[in-house]
């Protein structure tokens, strides 16, 4: 086994719209933004991950930043392949005489088409993987949270990522019913940008919107332990001069309301399609929240008020999917729900 593992390297990849996480030997070895910076003239990739993110929104004509994934699926095949390859390189320890063959489990949104699925598989193979299996995000999230997905008990998972929100009911190692909506963290950022533009006449960038969401984002206008108001800078649309304003969590809750209503509607429609026996289980076990979006203040409370069900937020929601993917990798041959 020792010799075999020397020639085979097993990695689990959570290929997210906002962040890509790679786990090797039960350790998170890469946790980087899913973005690359490209030189327009030579078409060479200059930076990947955090370095590229620092350039985002601040580039000149010769450099462009690309987010290879949109709505949880690959939008730019070449950039995605390069990003995966570079991130795999970050996991290398340089002692290999021959590069080991790669065995990968990659997680994908549950609402993905066959063509999109093939794009993920091809990208992973082009990046050097000899063997690739795929796992659906809600299933990975459930495993990562610590639920026993093989039991005949219904569990409901809501995984709010950067590009998609995945809502699924899981039992007996399979997804009984699910809804994958393309409303998630990136849309929250766009809502914030639009709100600041309309209410304050100020243009802000994506990175500033992300900061606002993290520091003063909320799902309800009345919350316990409200965060202090945040000072932000942007360009005044009337004068064109940079300007500073302060925003409160109240405002951001209003800005996000439209998108959160769509998430709620998807949750209710998934519950409507759930078989009665599993619905009875969910009444007892409640709903589990994972993904970066579940860190939004009071989102659990808002979903609880809407569904009247207990709502639990995963311990480390940002990495729940990646951890579940790593566990699936360990049981590569036993888990039937891994897509061949």
Secondary structure, DSSP 4 states (H G I P E B T S, - for coil): -HHHHHHEEEEEEEE-SSEEEEEETTEEEEEEES-EEEETTT--EEEETHHHHHHTT---TTEEEE-SEETTEES-HHHHHHHHHHHHHTT--TT-SSPPEEEEEEEE-TT--HHHHHHHHHHHHHTTEEEEEEEEHHHHHHHHHT--TTSS--EEEEEE-SS-EEEEEEETTEEEEEEEES-SHHHHHHHHHHHHHHHH-EE--HHHHHHHHHHH-BSSSS-SSPPPPEEEEEEETTT--EEEEEE-HHHHHHHHHHHHHHHHHHHHHHHHTS-HHHHHHHHHH-EEEESGGGGSBTHHHHHHHHH-S-EEE-TTTTTHHHHHHHHHHHTTTT-TTSB-
